[in-house]
Amino acid sequence: MDFAMARPTLLILPFLLTLAACGQVEDTRPGQPVAHRQAAFKELLKSFEPMGIMLREEQFDAKRFKALSDEFLSRRDGPWQYFGPDTNYPPSKSRPEVWSDNAKFDDLRKEFLKAGDELAKAAETGDKAKVDAAYKTVYDSCKRCHKDFKDK
C-alpha cells in the first residue's frame, strides 16, 4: 500500500485511540473497591470459562477439570468483600438493588458458594455427567444474580 492510500488511516488512528481511551472509567476511590471487585470476577472467569469450553466441546479431561475447579474454588470468595456500602459508582456495573435488596443478593451469593462446593465435589469424582450438571448449576447461579443485580 502506498502512503497516499494509508494517509486517511493515519489521520483517523489518533482519533480512534482517543475514543478508546475515553471508554473505560477509572476507579479513583480510596482502596478502589469497584476495580478490585471487577478484577476478582475476571479471575474467577479464568478458571470457569475453560471448564465450560471443555464441557461444550466434548474435550473433558477429568484431571484438568479438577485443577480448574480447585482454582475456581480458591478464587470464588474474592469479589464479595468489595460490595461494601458506597461502592455503586462508575465503573461499577452493579444495579442499586445490590444494596437496596441486600438480603436477596446475599441469598444468591450463598447459592453461588454452595454451587461451587458441589462443583468441586463433582470434579473429585471425575464423572462427566456429574461435573456437567454441577457446572450448569454454577452457571445458572451466576445468570440469576446477573439478571437481578447487574444486567439492565
C-alpha positions in Angstrom: 0.0 0.0 0.0 1.4 3.4 -0.9 1.5 6.4 1.5 -1.3 8.2 -0.2 -3.7 5.3 0.4 -2.5 4.9 4.0 -2.8 8.6 4.8 -6.5 8.6 5.7 -6.0 5.7 8.0 -3.1 7.5 9.7 -5.2 10.6 10.2 -8.1 8.6 11.8 -5.9 6.5 14.0 -5.2 9.1 16.7 -8.9 9.9 16.9 -9.8 6.2 17.4 -7.1 5.8 20.1 -8.5 8.9 21.9 -12.0 7.4 21.8 -10.8 4.1 23.1 -9.0 5.8 26.0 -12.3 7.5 26.9 -14.3 4.3 27.1 -13.1 2.9 30.5 -13.9 4.9 33.7 -11.1 4.5 36.3 -11.9 3.7 39.9 -10.3 6.6 41.8 -11.9 6.0 45.2 -9.7 5.0 48.2 -8.9 1.3 48.0 -10.5 1.0 44.6 -13.2 -1.4 45.7 -15.0 -1.5 42.3 -11.8 -2.1 40.4 -10.8 -4.9 42.9 -14.3 -6.4 42.6 -14.2 -6.5 38.8 -10.7 -7.9 38.8 -11.8 -10.7 41.3 -14.7 -11.6 39.0 -12.3 -11.7 36.0 -10.0 -14.1 38.0 -13.0 -16.4 38.6 -13.7 -16.5 34.8 -10.1 -17.5 34.1 -10.9 -20.9 35.6 -14.7 -21.1 35.0 -14.7 -20.4 31.3 -12.1 -23.1 30.4 -14.2 -25.6 32.3 -17.3 -24.7 30.2 -15.3 -24.9 26.9 -14.0 -28.3 27.9 -17.6 -29.5 28.5 -19.2 -27.8 25.5 -16.5 -29.0 23.1 -16.6 -32.6 24.4 -13.0 -32.4 25.4 -13.5 -33.4 29.0 -10.2 -34.1 30.9 -11.1 -35.1 34.5 -7.6 -34.2 35.8 -7.5 -30.8 34.1 -11.1 -30.1 35.1 -10.3 -30.9 38.7 -7.4 -28.5 38.6 -9.6 -25.7 37.2 -12.3 -26.5 39.7 -9.7 -26.1 42.5 -8.6 -22.7 41.1 -12.2 -21.6 40.9 -12.9 -22.7 44.4 -9.8 -20.8 45.7 -11.0 -17.6 43.9 -14.7 -17.7 44.4 -14.7 -15.6 47.7 -12.7 -12.8 46.2 -15.3 -10.4 44.9 -17.8 -10.4 47.7 -15.8 -8.3 50.2 -15.8 -5.4 47.7 -19.6 -5.0 47.7 -19.4 -2.6 50.6 -21.5 0.5 51.2 -21.0 3.3 48.8 -19.4 1.1 46.1 -22.1 1.7 43.5 -20.3 4.3 41.4 -18.7 4.2 37.9 -17.1 1.9 36.8 -19.5 -0.4 38.7 -22.0 -2.2 36.5 -24.0 -3.3 39.6 -27.6 -2.2 40.0 -28.7 -0.3 43.1 -30.7 -3.4 44.1 -27.4 -5.0 45.3 -27.7 -2.6 48.3 -31.4 -1.9 48.5 -32.2 -5.7 48.4 -29.1 -6.9 50.1 -30.8 -9.9 51.7 -31.7 -11.3 48.3 -28.2 -10.5 47.0 -26.7 -12.3 49.9 -29.0 -15.3 49.3 -27.8 -15.5 45.7 -24.2 -15.2 46.9 -24.7 -18.1 49.2 -26.4 -20.1 46.4 -23.3 -19.4 44.3 -20.9 -20.6 47.0 -22.9 -23.8 47.6 -22.9 -24.5 43.9 -19.2 -24.0 43.8 -18.8 -26.6 46.6 -21.0 -29.0 44.6 -18.8 -28.4 41.5 -15.7 -29.2 43.5 -17.3 -32.4 44.8 -18.3 -33.5 41.3 -14.8 -32.7 39.9 -13.5 -35.1 42.6 -15.5 -37.9 41.1 -14.2 -37.4 37.5 -17.7 -38.3 36.3 -18.5 -36.1 33.3 -22.3 -36.3 33.8 -22.0 -35.1 37.5 -19.5 -32.5 36.5 -21.7 -31.2 33.7 -24.7 -30.9 36.0 -22.7 -29.2 38.7 -21.2 -26.8 36.2 -24.6 -25.8 34.9 -25.8 -25.2 38.5 -22.9 -22.7 39.0 -23.6 -21.1 35.6 -27.3 -20.8 36.4 -26.4 -19.2 39.8 -24.3 -16.6 38.0 -27.0 -15.9 35.5 -29.7 -15.4 38.2 -27.6 -12.9 40.0 -26.7 -11.0 36.9 -30.3 -10.9 35.9 -31.4 -9.4 39.2 -28.4 -7.3 40.1 -26.3 -6.5 37.0 -28.0 -6.7 33.6 -30.1 -3.8 32.6 
